[in-house]
Amino acid sequence: MKNKNVKMLSNEKIMHYLDNPDIKIFTFESVGSTNDEARRRMTEGLCTPAVFAAEEQTAGRGRKGHTFFSPSSGLYYTLVTFPEDEQSAVSRMTVAAAVALREAVLACSGIPCDIKWVNDLYVNGRKVAGILCEAPRNSRGELMGIITGIGINIFTEEFPEEIRNTAGSLNCPDLDRNILTAELTNRLMYWSRRLDDPELINAYRSYSFLTGRTVSFHLNGRIITGKAVDINDDGNLIVRADREYILSSGEVSLASWDTQPSES
């Protein structure tokens, strides 16, 4: 059942708060997946920046083929861009999305989220948002564009059992999803034009909560445990264990949510 206070998505309201009036807006009460809808429109000839925003997804997707729980108490969002610098866009758009999402949530709700490398937002040790960036190519191998998908738990109260201990919510039933959609778009467009700006990676580092903490990750059938010591200029996580590991992708787990970052 929908919360009576939550603002329904409206193309006109989103456009009112957008910095760039030329961005196409597509809103849905319910859709399978905003990323999938964006990809479909791209194959049909979409060639200008566009936003796809939904109040609910019935087939939400996360990384590595995982499903993404997407009830009507959230915002499910995709931005399509057509970058000139393919290499920077493919390697840096997830970083830009994480920074833009953190800034947009703070601006709209006052809640300071933390970034968990590489693509999640956390509040009080629980995941409240996830990011899925995709770079579809046509039959000739040419990049069609960048799809940046984001799912945010705005006022979700009940989660499936398998994520009940890790998932969380902003707990903001009065948050206007139209303003959040517009602010997220404004911040994403800003950073997508500055993917090689040192300020982007500096912001990403400053919002990350893993640095200085003990983390674990899987590598070649082994579980490696060490200290996350930094995020380099390419957005890779540097972990010091039996040797120094530079992680460009994958999942890392925090050894303990109560663990405080060390000074050294």
C-alpha positions, 0 to 999 in steps of 0.5 A: 500500500502506498504511503499517502504522504509520498509524492508521486512521480511527475514529468512536469515536477521533475522538469521544474527542478532540472538545470537542463530542460533538454533532458528527456524524462520518462516516469512510471508507476511500475516498470520491470527495470528502468535500466532495461527500459533505457536499453530498449529505448536506446535500441529504438534510436534514443540519442539524447540524455534521458531519465527513467524514473519509477515508483516500483520495479517488478524485475529490478536488477543488481550487480552480478545478476542479483535481483534488486528488491524494488517495492513502491516505497523507493525510487528506481532511477536510470540516467542515459548519457552519451559520452565523448570520452568512452574510456573515462565514462566506462571506468568512472561513471560508477564513481560519479554516480556514488558521489552524485547520489550521496550529494543528492540524498543529503541535499533532499533529506539532510541525511549524510550517507556513506559510500561503501566501495564500490557502488552502495550507499549506507546509513548506520551500517545498512545499505540504503541504495545501490548503483548498476552502471552498464555500457551496452554495445551494438552489433558492431561493438560500438558503445551505444551509451552509458546506462547509470541505474540507481535504486534507493530505499526511501521509506521501506519498512519490510525487507525479504528475509535474505537481506533483512539484516543488511538492508536499510532505508532513509525512513523519509516518507515525506521525501518528494521523489520528484525533487530527488530525481531532479537533484540526482540528475543535476548532480550526475550530469555535473559529475559526468562532465568532470570524470577526470577532475581530481575533485571527483575522486577526492569527493569519493574518498571523503565519503567512503567509510572503508578506509582504515577498516578491516575488510575481506574479499574473495580471490581465486577461491581464497578469502583475503582479510586485510586493511583498506588503506586507500582509494587510488586515483582510478577509484580502485580500493587498496587493501594491505594484507599478506601483500598489497592488493588493488581491487578494481571491482568485486565485493568486499565485506567489513569485518565488523560494523563496530570496527573503527578506522585506525589512524595508521 
